[in-house]
Amino acid sequence: MSAYGAIVSRSSSPLPSTTWQLASKRANAPKYITVHHLTLEKADKFRGLVDYLHCVFADELARGQTYPQEILPGQNYTRAQFDAYYFAADVLVAVLGLPTPDGMTDPLDAPDGTEVPIGFAEAVGGRTWEECIAGCYYVKPNYPGRSSHICNAGFLVPPIQRGHGIGTVLARSYLHYGPRLGYEASVFNLVYVNNVASVKLWEALDFIKAGRIPRAGRLKKADGDGEEFVDAWIFYRRFDPLPL
């Protein structure tokens, strides 16, 4: 429920999977990720996938530094709450590419945004979710009705995959999928100013700072010593027109 009441999400047909170059310095790192458009109904067909994403997101909320939702002592962030919030509309899930044998050419190792004829199960390739899920993000209207052409997204990278540039790749893919889901522009309502990596990322992708909200979040301190109020930026960008 938003300040405007319930926001009705758009429904859309599945979009093609795409591949995106991953520039990581870690040893034996995959060269790319594939991004797959999923709904809750489809994601639930892969045993344990949504449960895994739910656990990662609940841990992120408990960290108390990036999302505004708060898990109070003695409370649990339930799977039902996660489904209703994160899978309210469209979700894009990124899978790490499989190793390519020496001397072989991988057709998935292609320029950013190349559509690939590979399904989600094939991309996973029998690996555990911890091994293969690079991250994910939801896309849904930021406002209802007459302003529903402006979307919002929420990004999630499992801790085990952080520090390898995956967030940057997911953000680039968002600029591809957002307009293909029927949206004209994007707004991020709360990018906390102390989330320096996120601020720099959206600036690098030509988002503009539409405003600054003083004391927007009561966040946990990084050192674990209490809480503090932190300002937040509102970021906006109009998507590039789709090619004719």
C-alpha positions in Angstrom: 0.0 0.0 0.0 1.4 3.4 -1.0 0.4 7.0 -0.1 -1.9 6.8 -3.1 -3.5 3.6 -2.0 -3.0 0.3 -3.8 -1.0 0.6 -7.0 -2.2 -1.8 -9.7 0.8 -3.4 -11.4 1.0 -3.9 -15.1 0.9 -7.4 -16.6 3.2 -8.2 -19.4 4.2 -11.0 -21.7 7.5 -12.7 -21.0 10.4 -10.8 -22.5 13.4 -12.5 -24.1 16.4 -13.4 -22.1 19.5 -11.4 -22.7 23.2 -11.6 -22.0 25.4 -8.9 -20.4 29.2 -8.7 -20.1 30.6 -9.0 -16.6 34.0 -7.5 -16.0 35.2 -9.1 -12.7 38.7 -9.3 -11.4 38.1 -12.5 -9.4 39.8 -15.6 -10.5 37.9 -17.8 -12.9 35.0 -15.3 -12.9 32.2 -15.8 -15.4 32.5 -13.5 -18.5 28.8 -12.7 -18.6 25.4 -13.0 -16.9 22.1 -13.9 -18.5 19.0 -12.0 -17.4 15.6 -13.7 -17.3 12.1 -12.2 -17.0 10.1 -14.0 -14.4 6.8 -13.8 -12.6 6.0 -15.3 -9.2 4.0 -18.1 -10.9 7.0 -19.0 -13.1 9.6 -18.6 -10.5 7.7 -20.9 -8.1 8.2 -23.7 -10.6 11.9 -23.7 -9.7 12.1 -25.4 -6.4 13.7 -23.3 -3.7 14.3 -20.2 -5.9 11.8 -17.8 -4.4 12.7 -19.1 -0.9 16.3 -18.3 -1.5 15.6 -14.8 -2.8 13.2 -14.3 0.2 16.0 -15.2 2.6 18.5 -12.9 0.9 16.1 -10.0 0.9 15.0 -10.6 4.6 18.7 -10.5 5.6 19.1 -7.2 3.6 16.2 -5.7 5.5 17.6 -6.9 8.8 20.9 -5.1 7.9 18.9 -1.9 8.0 21.0 0.2 5.6 19.5 0.2 2.1 15.7 -0.4 2.2 13.2 1.5 4.4 11.3 -1.6 5.6 12.0 -2.5 9.2 12.0 -5.9 10.8 11.3 -5.3 14.5 12.7 -7.5 17.3 10.7 -10.7 17.5 9.3 -10.3 14.0 9.9 -12.4 10.9 9.7 -11.1 7.4 7.5 -13.8 5.9 7.5 -15.4 2.5 4.0 -14.0 2.0 5.2 -10.5 2.6 8.1 -11.0 0.3 5.9 -12.3 -2.5 3.5 -9.4 -2.2 6.2 -6.8 -2.3 9.0 -8.1 -4.5 6.9 -10.2 -7.0 4.0 -7.7 -7.2 4.8 -7.3 -10.9 7.8 -8.1 -13.1 11.1 -9.5 -11.8 14.4 -9.9 -13.7 16.7 -12.6 -12.3 20.4 -12.7 -13.4 22.3 -16.0 -13.6 26.1 -16.3 -13.8 27.4 -17.7 -17.0 28.8 -21.2 -17.1 32.5 -21.8 -17.7 33.5 -22.2 -21.3 35.8 -25.1 -22.1 39.2 -24.1 -23.6 39.1 -23.6 -27.3 35.3 -23.3 -27.4 33.3 -20.3 -28.4 30.3 -19.5 -26.1 27.4 -18.0 -28.1 26.2 -16.4 -24.8 29.4 -14.4 -24.5 28.0 -11.6 -26.7 27.4 -7.8 -26.6 25.2 -6.3 -23.9 21.5 -6.8 -24.5 21.8 -9.6 -27.0 18.8 -11.8 -27.0 19.7 -15.4 -26.3 17.7 -18.6 -26.9 18.3 -20.0 -23.5 15.7 -20.8 -20.7 16.2 -20.1 -17.0 16.7 -23.8 -16.2 19.3 -24.2 -18.9 21.2 -21.1 -17.7 21.2 -22.5 -14.1 22.7 -25.7 -15.4 22.1 -27.8 -12.3 23.9 -25.5 -9.9 22.7 -24.4 -6.5 21.0 -21.0 -6.2 23.9 -19.9 -4.1 26.3 -20.8 -6.9 24.5 -19.3 -9.8 22.2 -16.5 -8.8 24.0 -13.2 -9.5 21.1 -11.0 -8.4 17.7 -9.7 -9.3 15.4 -6.7 -9.4 11.7 -5.9 -9.5 10.1 -3.4 -11.9 6.7 -1.9 -11.0 4.8 1.4 -11.3 6.0 4.1 -8.9 2.7 5.8 -9.0 -0.9 4.8 -9.9 -3.1 5.6 -12.9 -2.1 8.8 -14.7 1.5 8.5 -13.6 1.9 4.8 -13.9 4.2 5.2 -16.9 7.0 6.0 -14.4 8.4 2.9 -12.8 10.5 2.0 -9.8 13.0 -0.9 -9.3 14.5 -2.6 -6.3 17.9 -4.4 -6.7 19.3 -7.3 -4.7 22.7 -8.9 -5.0 23.4 -11.8 -2.6 26.4 -11.1 -0.3 28.4 -13.9 -1.7 28.3 -12.2 -5.2 29.0 -8.6 -4.1 32.1 -6.7 -5.0 32.3 -8.1 -8.5 30.5 -5.4 -10.5 27.2 -7.3 -10.7 25.1 -4.4 -9.5 26.4 -2.2 -12.3 25.5 -4.8 -14.9 22.0 -5.2 -13.4 21.5 -1.5 -13.6 22.5 -1.4 -17.3 20.1 -4.2 -18.0 17.4 -2.2 -16.2 17.7 0.5 -18.8 17.1 -2.2 -21.4 14.1 -3.8 -19.8 12.3 -0.8 -18.3 11.1 0.6 -21.6 10.3 -2.9 -23.0 8.0 -3.4 -20.1 6.1 -0.3 -21.2 7.5 2.4 -19.0 8.7 5.9 -20.1 10.9 6.8 -17.1 12.3 5.7 -13.8 12.3 7.2 -10.3 14.2 6.0 -7.3 12.5 7.4 -4.2 15.1 6.8 -1.6 18.7 6.4 -2.4 20.4 7.1 0.9 23.2 9.5 0.6 25.6 7.3 2.5 25.1 4.5 -0.1 28.0 6.0 -2.1 28.3 3.1 -4.6 24.6 3.4 -5.5 24.7 7.2 -5.8 27.8 7.0 -8.1 26.1 4.2 -10.2 23.0 6.2 -11.0 24.9 9.3 -11.7 27.1 7.4 -14.1 24.0 6.1 -15.9 22.7 9.7 -16.4 20.1 9.8 -13.7 19.5 13.2 -12.4 19.0 14.2 -8.7 15.4 15.4 -8.6 15.6 16.3 -4.9 17.1 15.6 -1.5 14.9 14.5 1.4 16.4 15.4 4.8 16.5 12.7 7.5 14.7 10.3 5.2 15.9 7.1 6.9 16.6 6.0 10.4 19.4 3.5 9.4 21.6 1.2 11.3 25.2 2.4 11.4 27.8 0.4 9.4 29.8 -0.3 12.6 26.7 -1.7 14.3 26.8 1.0 17.0 23.3 2.3 17.0 21.3 4.1 14.4 21.4 7.5 12.7 19.1 9.6 10.4 20.3 9.8 6.9 19.2 12.0 4.0 18.2 10.4 0.7 18.3 11.4 -3.0 15.4 11.1 -5.4 16.8 10.0 -8.8 15.1 10.3 -12.1 15.8 9.3 -15.7 13.7 9.1 -18.8 14.5 5.9 -20.7 15.9 6.0 -24.2 13.3 5.5 -27.0 13.1 1.9 -28.2 14.6 1.3 -31.7 12.1 1.3 -34.5 
